[in-house]
């Protein structure tokens, strides 16, 4: 593999691992077994049939769990400690096939750092987006997002193997989107969980949703938990100070 192909494999594999680790293992392992990709020696284990069997089994579990609101957020939280290290190892394994003249130790460290950072970026973007989508009362958007994520992983790995230059262009677009999107996602999630800590606010928000049938006030989603018909009493000693 050339330099561009090796870098694309490391970065693309790390990105895809942050979104769907098991799907990434299945795709890369199958491509290697069918002669569509030559994995570096350190990643040859991905083409082992027992690894592929386990990855397929876990992918099927994730395929179901990822489409159930709340369950997918719990799954994402657990996989914070799995996807990011796996992405780092995958990037380092891909970089092992590249002679950059930095020394084996330095090159491995750089691969781990870069791969872990990329995997963390894609993982937290996925997890944050899905947590925001889970605030919607209908389950369809969650399933659509899950299918779109799987398609994005398959598409990304396809471009990594067959069109690495296109992958770098798409990756640059992802970085720009990440810079713009992540602060908005986490600000929204912080507002939602901040309201949940106030029981009266949460009650007011639920009551407003049941009354209007939309959960909206004036055409906008109420994140404060209170509207013109429900306000926080200020004299109740049971409530925490505002």
Secondary structure, DSSP 8 states (H G I E B T S, - for coil): --HHHHHHHHHHHHHHHHHHHHHHHHHHHHHHHTTS----GGGGGGG-HHHHHHHHHHHHHHHHHTTSTTHHHHHHHHHHHHHHHHHHHHHHHHHTT---SS-HHHHHHHHHHHHHHHHHHHHHHHHHHHHHHTTSS-SHHHHHHHHHHHHHHHHHHHHHHH-HHHHHHHHHHHHHHHHHHHHHHHHHHHHHHHHHT-HHHHHHHHHHHHHHSSSEETTEE-SSS-BTTB---SS-TTS---
